[in-house]
Amino acid sequence: CCTAGPAIKALEYLHHTNRISVTKTLHAVMYFFPFLPSQGEQKAFTKVIDLSSCDPHRTGMPPISFVRQVLSLCCYPELLKEDSFPLDVKQKTQKLLEACNGGSIGSYSSSTVGLPPIQRSVAEFLTRRDGGINSNPEDIILSSGSQKTLMMIRLLSREDGQDGVLAPLPFPHTLPMLLDEVGVELVPYRLTEERGWALDLEELHRALMTARRQCDPRAIYVSNPGNPTGHVQDRETIEKIIHFAASERLVLLVEEVYQDSVFGQDKKFLSYKKVLFEMGVSYSETVEMVSFHSISTATMGECGLRGGYMELINLDPAVKKFLFHAPGSPSILPQLAMEIMVNPPAPGDASYEKYTQEILLRAETLSQNAGRACKLLNSLPGMSCQPAMGGVFLYPRLHLPAEIIEEAKMLRLSADVLYCRRLLEEEGICLGPGFQNYETMETLLSIFSDEHIMIMR
């Protein structure tokens, strides 16, 4: 008996749920089936422009000089003998190599949750960021990719029933796959487009009450700045969400990956932890929260290194113990990149001026691109777009003719997928379908409308 291999099943799953773009589907097909003949069809374009990725380096943004210089020396310490590198680059390299076992990035991490010196650097960064609110290195977990996140979500689940996680709609396109992998139901709460994709407390209560008919919600997932909407939450909103999580006994899972990419007028990033601790001990000592950050952020842009951290706050001791003693350890190089991100050149260092210029250029580029792209989209017939306040995406609405919507129904596609597919085939521009559909949410999507596309600025 011949059965489909796991690669083919994965491809079918991703394609069926529309969680990868047409271009990525074609790439996957050619990877698994390199012997497929080319159709030889001539196109009006010579290359595909991919605007669906959140990978800054893929779009042509150069890496930060200081980051790559230090990582290069860490990979090949013989370069420390060269005179061409600034002094602070060499000093940072020596410090990072001292944190590695045997002074080599080829060694295993000394802990399943990361190198202790890197944990301390992250904790110091968080303390500075939050105006002196203490962060404990023993609450920091360094990770490669989403492995530890999956473990944590799995631990939130119980064996005696179906558990769920409340998540914003639209949500980060990888979130449904993470939850599905551990058998946790995604419970969507709709963001308000007319208010710039703001979160509405009444909608949270509605989603929770509806979900409890079919599962047991254990946590609420929040993205701030919004991914992919670019909305930046204010203090009042954050306080309401924390109060909601406390009263409903939900764990707060807070993604703050784009915290360094806020450019909206009169907007600034406030961490959930800072607000939580300023609400008093009745919240700061009881609300369970996990915050996430990553070197894939718009400024750092090191998506391919796959590094991030979690900070655990008031988490159940049994869950925390398991996470800290789970098998496997994070890769060394992404941990070193994380240390550079949270502890960059300081005033007076040889690399400070160049590093600052590169950071400011990225921030200026993001802000300008956001304004220009939003203005352009709103000038196009059949499109409208809310201004973004942070992050790397714009999230416009498509107002498609009835015949296109009917054609999509006949093809058993959502209208945004058909639009993206046509744009790719006819113009060579690859966009991401708005909701990256999650198959258990088809009716919800039809209510909220799935005619959106994501565009990286």
N, C-alpha and C positions, 0 to 999 in steps of 0.2 A: 504494500500500500504506500502511495506517495503522498506526503503531507507538505504543506507550505512551510518553508523555513521561517525562523524568527525575523529575519531581515524583511522578507516579503510581507509578513503579517504587520510589521511595524509600518511599512510603507503604505499598506492598505488602510491601516488605522489613521495615519496622519492625513492621507489624502481624503478619506471619507469624512473626517471631522474638519477638513479645510484648515488645519493648523499649520500648514506650510504653504508658501506661495507656489504658484505654478512653476516658476523658475526652479525653486528648490525641489519640487516634485520631479521635474525633468532631470535635474542633477542626480537625484537619488536613483531614478530609473536607469540612467546611464552608468551609475556606479555599480548597481547590482546586475545590470544587463548590458555590459559593454559591447556585446555582439549585435545589438539591435542596429539595423541598417538606418542610415540617415535618409530622410525624406527628400533632401535636396531642394527644398522650397526656398525661393528667393524672397528676401524681406527688404523693406524700404530702409532699414536701419542696419548699421554695421556692428553695433554692440548693444548689449542690454544695460540700461541704467537702473540699478537697484536702489530704490528709495524706501524699501521696507525694512532695512536692517537698522538695528540700534548700535552698530559697530562703527565708532567714529573713524578708526584707522582704515576700515574698508572703504570709507567714502573719500579717503585721501588726506585726512587730518594727520599731520606728522606726530610721532611720539614726542613726549617731553624729553628734552636733551638730558637733563640731570638723571631722570629715571633710567634711561637706556645706558648712560655712561656707567652708573653704579652697577646695574645688572650685568653689563659686559665684563666689568672687572671682577664681579663675584663669580662669573662663569669661567674666567681665565685670569686668575690672580697674578700671572706673570706680567700683566699690563700695569700693575702697580709700580713697576720699575720705570715706566715711561714718563717723560716729562710733560707730555701733551695734555694730561688730565689735571683739572683744578685740584687744589689741596683738599677742599671739602668733599669732593667726590672720593678721593682716596681714603679719607678719614671715615666716611660713611661706609665704604666697602669693608674696611678693616673691622669696624664695629659689627656689621652684619655677619661677616665670616666668623667672628668670635662667638656669635650666637648659634652657629651651626656645629653640630657634632663633628669633631675632627677638622674644623675649619673649612668644611667643604659643602657645597650645595648638593653634592651627590649623596649625602648621608640621609638617613631617615630622620624625621622629626622626633625630637626627644619626648614628645607627648602626643597623645591621640587628638588633642585639641589645639596643638600648635606649639611653637617655640616660646617659652616663658618670657624672654626679653621682648618678643614681638607683642605678646599679650599685654605686657606692661606699657608698651608704646601706644597701643590702641586705647587702653584705659586712660592714659594721660591725655590723649587727644580728646576723648569724650569728656573728660573733666574740664578741659579748656573750652571746648565747644559749648558746654552747658553752664558756663559761668561759675565754675567751682563745685558743682554738684558731683560728689565723688563717684568714681567708677572703679570697681574692683577687678583687677586682672583675672581673678578666679571666676569671674562671671563671663569671660570672653572666650568664645570658641572660634578658632580660625578654621576655615574650610576650603576645600577645592570643589567648586560647583555646588550642587544642591544636595549632596549626600546627607550631610548632617541635618539639613532642613527636612528631608524626607523622614529621617529617623525620628525627629521631634514630632512631626505631624502624626506619624504612626503611633507614637507613644500617647498622643492625645486621644487616640481611638480606643474603643473598648470592644471586646469580643462578643458582647451580648446584644449588639444592635448596630444599626447604621448611623454613623456619626457624620457631621457636616461642618463646613467652615463657611461663614459668611464672607463674600468677596464682592468687590465693586464691579459693576457692569457699566462700561467696558473695563476689562481686567487685563493684566499682563498676559501675553499670549502663551507663556509657558506654564502658567498657574494651573489650568485644567489638567494638563498632563501630570504634574507633580501630585495633585490630589487623587487623580485616577489611579496612579501607580500604587498608592497605599490604600485604595478602596474607600476614600472619604468623599462624601457628596459635596459638590460645589453649590452653595446657596447664594444666588446673586441678589444684590441690592442695587437698584438703579440710581445712577448719578443724574443730576439735573442739568441737562445740556444748556437750557436757557439761562442758567446762572453760572455759565463757564465750567460746567461739570462739577458743581459743588455737591457735597454730601448732605442729604436731608434726613433728619432724625426720625421723622414719621415713616419714611421709607424703610429705615432700619428696623423699626418695630413691625412694620407690615411683613417684611421679608422673614423676620424671625418667627412671627406667629404662623405664617404660611409653612415655613420649613418644619416646624415642630409637629406637623401632621404626618410627616413622612420620615423624619430623621431627628437626631439629637445634636443640634449645633453646639460645638464645643469651643469654637474660637471665631474671631473676626479678623479678617485680613484687610489692612489699610495700606494704601500707597500714597506717600507724600514726599515730594511733589508727585502728582498723579502720573501713573504709567498705564496707558499712553496719553492721557488727556492733558497733562501739563498744569493741572490745577494745583495751587498752593494753599493749604489750609491755614486759617488764622487761629489764634488762641481760643476763641470762643467755640469754634467747631471742634477743636481737639479736646477741649474740656468736656463737651457734650458726649463725644465718643467714648472717652475714658469713663465718664459717669455711666453710660449705657453698658459698657463692658463690665463694670463693677456690679451694677444692679442685676445684670443677667448672668453673672458668673461666667463670663467668657474670657478666654485667653486672648490678649491683643498681639497679633502678628503684624509688625510695622515695617514695611519696606521703605527705606530712606536713601535709596541708591543715588537719586539725583539731588541730594541736599546741597551740592556745591554748584548747582545749575539753576539758580533762581534769578530771573531778570525782569519780572513783572514790576510795573511802577508801584512804588510803596509796598512792595512785597518782600518778605524775608522768611528764611527757613526757621521754623521752631521745631525742635525735636520733641517727640512724644514724651521722652523721659524727663526733659526739663519741665514741661508742663505738668506731668504727673507728680513730680516731687514738689512743685510749687502749689499743688492743690491740698497739701497737708498730709499728715501721717495716716489718716483714715484711708487714703488712696495709695500713697507711696509705699506703704508697708503691706498692702493686701492685693493690689491688682497685679495679676500675672501678665508679664509682657516680654516679648522677644523682638528686638530691633535688628534689622539687617542693613549692611552696607557692603560695597563691592568695589574692586579696582576696575570694574567695567563702567564706572561713572563717566559722564560726558567729559570731564576735565582730564582724568587719568587715561581713560579709553583703552586700557589693557584687557580687552574682553577675552582674548585668546589665552591669557595666563590662568583664567578661571580661579580667581581668589576672592574671598570675602570673609566677613566675620559676623557672628551673632553675639548680642549682649543679652544675657538672661537676667530678668528682674523678677524676684518673688516667685520663681518657678518652683513647682513641687520638688522637694529634695530627691525623691526617688527618680523622677524624670531627669533632673540635673545629673545625678550620679550615673545614670545609664549613659547619657550623652558624653560625659567626661571619660567613660571607660569603654565606650564602643570600640570595636576593632577598626583598624585602619588609621592612617594619619594623613594630614594634608601635605601636599607637595611643598618643597622648600622655596622654590623661586617665587611663587605667588605670595608667600608670606613675606618675603623680603620686599617685594613690590608694595605690599600693603604698608609695611613700616615706612617706606619712602613717602607714600601718599599721606600718612597721618603725621609724619615728622619731616617736612620738607626743609629746604635751605632757609635759614633765618637771616634777618638783617645783619650785615657785616660779613656773611659767608661769601666766598668767591663766586659761587653760582647763583646767588640770590637775585641779582638784577635780571639775568637772562631768564631764570625760572619764572620770576614775576611777570616779565614781558610775555612769555609764552602763555601763562595762565590768563592774563588779561586779554590777550588776543583771542583765545578760545571763548571767553565769556562774551566779548564784543561780537564775535562772529555768530554765536548762538542767538544773541539778542537781535541783531540786525536781520539774520535769516528768518527768525520767527516773525518779525514784523512784516518783512517783505513778502514772505510766502503766504501769510494770512491775508494780506491785502490782495495779492494776486488771486488766491482761491476765491475770495468773496467777490471778485470782479468777473469770475467765470460763470456762464449760464449753467444753472442746475447744480450749483455748489454753494454752501455756506459754511463758515468756519468760526468757531469761538477762539479768541486770542489765547495763546498759551502763556503761562506765567513762569514755567520752569520745564526741566526735562529736555528731551531731544525730539519729541514728536509733535506734529499737528494732527488734529483729529476732525477732519471736515465731514459734513453731511452731504450725501448725494441726493438730489431730487430728480429721479429718473423718470422718463416717459413710461406710460402704462404698457406700451408694447414691449419694452425691455424687461419690465417686471414679469409680464406674461411669458416671455421667451425663457426667462430664468426658471419659472415654475415648470415649464415643459421639459427643460433640461435637468430638473430636480436640483437646481443650484439656488443659492441665495443671490439676490440681485447684485450685492457688492462683489461677490466672487466673480460673477459673469463680467462685470465692469472691469475688474482688475485683469481678468483673463484676456479680454478684448484689447485693453490698453497695452498689455505685454505683447500680444500677437501682432498688433497693427503698428504700434509706435516704439516697441522695445523698452517700455518703462514699466518696471516692476513695483507695484504697490502691495501693501498688506491688507487683505479684507478686514473690515473693522473689528468684528468680534472673534475672528479666528474660531469659528463656530464650535460650540461644545454640544455634542449630540443630544444630551438630555435636556437641553434648554431651547429646543426648537419653538415651542409655543411662547415662551417668554420673549424670545427674540422677535417673533412676529408681532408681539404686542408693542415692544419698545422700538421696533424697526432696526433692521440690520444693514441699512444702506449707508455705511460709513467706510472710509478708508483711512489707513494710517500713512502719514508721510513724514519721513525723517527730515529735519530741517538741514 
